[in-house]
Amino acid sequence: MTIVEPGATVPTVPDRAAPERVAADAAEVDAALDRLRDRLRAERRLLVAFSGGVDSALLAAVATEVLGSRAVAVTAVSPSLAAAERAAAREFCRRHGIAHVELATDELTRPEYVRNGADRCFHCKSALFDALAPLAALTSATVAVGTNLDDLDDHRPGQVAAARRGAVAPLVDAGLTKRLVRDISRRLGLVTADKPAMACLASRVAYGEPVTAELLGRVEAAEAALHRLGFPVCRVRSHAGGTVARVELPVDRLPDAVAVAAELDAAVRAAGFDFCALDLGGFRSGRLNVLLRPRS
């Protein structure tokens, strides 16, 4: 595992394609699920940092299966969490009988987060763990995060914050890749099994440009409009001080976007951007990380 400390030189980060979609065989899925259950049995009480994504959803569901009421899913609420994602997290826990609480986090009051450097995620996760600390102390619980093995190869400063605060990563400990996370989720009938990756809204803002609640709200509104236009997998990346919205869609959906170009442009500009640009390179998770590469 490679950890980049805040302020250190960031290594070259490759663009990340969509997760591997070739399903594991039944025996591999069963073995991986057994490893995860065994890992979770080692915990007395667990607070799962629950964003509503596929990784933390699986972790919360299996932790509840193994630990019962001694496992609680905790969702951080701030302007960086889209309202639709917050609602989906609540519904997931209700549907699967998972104890769930929401905690307000204060990352937008922290200058080191607002300035949006390469270590933004470190400061965001630090705010999360600061909010979780009193609850963890009160319940004598360990904090768990939904990091999987594939995440260890990406630029994720939040992993540093998690490690410093003593958080555990049961999916990593059990040897689960993103593919296995999805396959196990499918086996368990979790509604998140095929949910597209959905990072926080702050990940849409180009590094070096300030993160504000107003800008996050505009990004959220623009992406919601794209969903209504029939593009459930999309990113609206903010550039040039929040004036330019660079829209990323799967490559095979680019012709569809061109066909409704006028509506797409109007929807994005109605959200408060001056310009709407369609990225011909298509959607890539973590695409803004190319801005961290040294210029030759």
N, C-alpha and C positions, 0 to 999 in steps of 0.2 A: 504494500500500500504506500503510495506517495502522498505526503502531506506537504503543502506549500504554506509556510507561515505567512501571516499578514505582513506586507511590506517587502517580502522577498521577491526575487525575479521569478516571473511566471513562466513555466515551460511552454513550449509549443504545444498547442491543443488542436487535435484534428477535429474536423467537422464530424458530427455523429449522425449516422444514418438511422433509420427506423429500427426498433428492436428486432432481433431475429424472430421470425414467425414460424419456423419449422418446429412443430410440437415434439416434446419429449415423449418417449414411450411410457406406457402405464407403470412399468416397474420403476423407472427413473423418477417419475412423479411421486409414486408412493414412498420411495426411499427418501426423497427430499422432504416430503411432508413429515415423515417420521422424525427426521433429523431436526426439523424446526420444532416439532412438539417436544422432543427430548430437551432441546435447548431451553425452551420456555419453562419447562418443569423445574429448572434450576433457580427460577426467580420466585421470591416470596410475594411481592407485589410489584406491579408494573404500571407505569404511566407511558402510554404510547403517543408520541408526537404524531398526530393524525391530521394530514392535509386533505384527505379524501381521495388521494391518488391510489393507483393500483398497489404500490408497495406497502404503504402504511395501512391500507385497507386490509390486505392479507394479514399483516402483522397483528392488527387489532382483532380481527376475527379469530385467528388461531389462539392468540393470547387469551381471549374470552373463553374459547372452548377449553383450554387447558387450566386456566386460573379462575374462571368464573368471575365473581364480583371483585376479585383481587386485581383485575385488570381494568383500566379505565383509559379510554381514548380522549386525548386532549387536543382541541383545535385552537390554534392561534388566530385571533381575529384582529385585523387591521386593514387599512385601505389597500394593502397588497394582495388581499384575498378577495377574489371576485365573489359577488353576492350569490351567483349561481353555484359556485363551488362550495360556499358555506352551506347553502341549502341542501346540496347533494350529500355533503358530509353528514349532516343531521339525519337525512333520510336513510342513508346507508346504515347508520348505527341503530336507528329505530327498526329497520327491516331485519337486521341480524341480531337484535337483542344485546347490543354492546353499550355498556355504560359510557356516557359521553358528557364532557363539559367543555365550555368555551372559555378562553382566557384572552383578555385584551393585551396586546403587546405594543411597546412604545418605540419601535425602531425609527419612526419618522421624527422623533425628537432628538435623535442621536446624529450629530454632525458627520461622524465618520460613515454612517450609513447613507445619509442624504447626498454626500459628495459622490457616491457611486463609483468608487474605485474597484479594482480587481478583487478586493477583499470584502465587497458589500455583503456577500452571503455570510461571511464570518460574523459581521456585526448584526445581521438579521437573526441568525441563530443564537447569538449571545443574548439578544433581547428575549427570544423565546425561552432560553434556559433560565434567565433571570426571573421570568414570570412563573416558570414551572417550579423553581426551587422551593418556595414556601409550601406548595402543595406536596411536593415529594418529601419534604422534611416532616410535614404533618402526618403523612400516611406511611412513612418509612418505606417508600417505594423507589425503585430504580426507574430512571427515564430511558426509554428505548426509542430509537429512530429507525426509519424504514430504508436505510441504505442497503443496496444489494451489491453483489460482486462487480457487476458492470460499472457501477457508479465510481468505483475506486480508480478507474482509468481516466476519469473526466476531471475538469477543473472545478472543484467543489470545496471552497474554503469553509463552508459550513461544517464539513467533517472535522476540521481542526477544532472548531468551537465545541462540537459534540465530544470529541476526545478529551479536551481540557476539562469539561464538566463531568466526566465520568459516565457519559451516556453509553449504552450498549447498542450493538447492531446485530440482533439475532438472525436476520436474513443472511448477513455476511458469515456469521459463525456457523450457520447451517449449510453454507456453500450454495446459496440460491442466486442464480443469474436472473436477469429480467425475464428471459424465456420461461424459466421454471416458476417464477412468481406468477406469470400469467397462466401457465398450465395448471398450477395448483389452484389458483383462484377459480379457474373454469371447472375443475374437478369438484370444488366445494360449492359451486353455484353462486359465486359472488358476482354481483352486478358490475363490478369494476374490472372483470377479467379482460375485457377488450377496450377499456376506457383509454382514449388517447392520452399521451403524456401531457401534463398541464403544470408548468412551473409557475411560480408566483408572478404577479403582474410586474414587479420591479425588474424582472429578467428581460422585459421588453424595452427597457431604456438603455440607450447606448452608453457604454462605460464613459465616465468623465462628465456626463450631463446630470444635473441634480435630479433626484427622485423627489417628487412632490405628490401630495394627495390629489391635487387637481389633475396632474398629468396621468396618474394611475387611473383616475376616473375616466379620462378620455380614452385611454387604451382599452379599458373594460367595455366602454360603450361601443367603441369601434368593433371589437371582436364579437360582441353580442349581435351587432348588426350583420356581421359576416355570417354568423351562425344562422340568422333568420333568412339570409340569402341562399342558404344551402351549403355552407362551407364549415362543417363542424370541426375540422382540423385546420387551424390557421394560427398565425401569429401576426400581430400588428406591432412592429418595432418602431420606436420613436427615435428620430434623429434630428439634428440641426436645431437644438433647443426646443424640441416639441413642435416644430412646424411641419416636418416631413414624417409621414407614416409609410414605412416600407412593409408591404403585405407579403407574407410568406404563405404559400399554399402547396399541397402536394403537387409534384410536377404533372401528374396525370389530370389534375383539375385546372391547370392553367388555361386550356382552351375554353372551359366553362366560365372562367373569370373574364376572359376577353369578351365572351358573348354577352356578359352583363356589365361591361366596363362602366357604362354611365351610372348604373345603379350602385355599383361598388364604390366608385369615386364619390358619388353624392353621400353615401352612407358614412364613409370615413371622414369626409370633410364636415358632415353634420355633427360628428363627434368632437370637432374642434381643431382638426388639423388643417393646415393650409394646402398641403399637397398630398396626393396619394400615389405611391409608386408600387408597381407589382414586380416582385423579385423573380426574375426568370430562372434563377437557380433553384427555386422551389423551397419547400419547408425543410429545415434541419434543426433538430433540437440543439440548443446551445450555440446557435449560429453567430451570435454576437461575440463569442469567444475569439473569433478571428481578429478582433480589435486588440487583443492582448499579445498578438504575435509581434516579435521585434521586426522593425522595418529594415530591409537589407539596403 
